[in-house]
């Protein structure tokens, strides 16, 4: 054995070298096929046979073109011929066909093995079926494109909550470009509208590996509130540990405001903007329950425009509507935000005054009465209000307290109108 014989592995005989090289080819997961200079197959390893579906006996003496078919790219085959002729080497990819007719995407190289004179003697081809890999790449590219094109906002954070990815939809909803938020935490969107318990519930779900879904009020880059339907899902690695969180946000702001608008329309009087009677009855029930729970009292004020029918009959309903709106404005002006002003019906109004005693409620009623009485309406002159005031008592029902304040109101009417009657004066 020549120690430096290039045909042998270092330190091994020709026989041992051939045996090891043959075993390597036989055991390889990579497909290997060898042809003579006429491109007739002399050898194919087991991996090649598995890939093509042909046995070695079926392949022996055949030209590899038996693997070509309708989808095999003729330009690639031409490139193959040109590469072998000019350089003795080719690398490329195309579609070949298995024995059963199934196409597969092939990536392969062919290397010319020359004799001592440089003429081609054999061709060794190393091949790989990349069908699955290409499908995964294509699917991955498709997913990436789909995520990027989605109108819903999608962002991904690390397990520590640092944003690593945000799509175009995220920018459309929040106003932040991906470059502005990558490396930051979702706290950049925090509106301050959710309490500590909300975030505790969020993290409890995520730490347990459960998706979290909620309507979240986020903050847009320009500072306005955005109402988002948000889903956060934990992504786990092969070892079961959480590696990332995927958040999907859907902008529901317009829908929320539409719902608020519908609720406003359903619960408010269209002419005055005050609560309507149905909503007023609900607020009274709620106030009675809260009063019982807190053992506190509240007051109810009821007002009625004096001689209103005569105004309508003499000056027309538009002028009557004008007066009703003025009264509504006076009620709002003289009450707190926590008070509930209700157009009870026609020219009658009710005001619910939580955490207000009878003396204070009577003063409020008097201020309302005097302001309207001091006004002069063109052609009509002065318009007055009669008012009644009552304070809640333990065990009151809605009908009881309404009957009581109604009695006080009509006592003011009987006593000459343009006055306030409370229980102290009853």
Secondary structure, 3 states (H helix, E strand, C coil): CCCCCCCCCCCCCHHHHHHHHHHHHHHCCCEEEEEECCCEEEEECHHHHHHHCCCHHHHCCCEHHHHCCCCCCHHHHHHHHHHHHHCCEEEEEEEEECCCCCEEEEEEEEEEEECCCCCEEEEEEEEEECHHHHHHHHHHHHHHHHHHHCCCEEEEEECCCEEEEECHHHHHHHCCCHHHHCCCEHHHHECCCCCHHHHHHHHHHHHCCCCEEEEEEEECCCCCEEEEEEEEEEEECCCCCEEEEEEEEEECHHHHHHHHHHHHHHHECCCCCCECHHHHHHHHHHHHHHHHHHCCCEEEEEEEECCHHHHHHHHCHHHHHHHHHHHHHHHHHCCCCCCEEEEEECCEEEEEEECCCHHHHHHHHHHHHHHHHCCCECCCECCCEEEEEEECCCCCCHHHHHHHHHHHHHHHHHCCCCCEEEHHHC
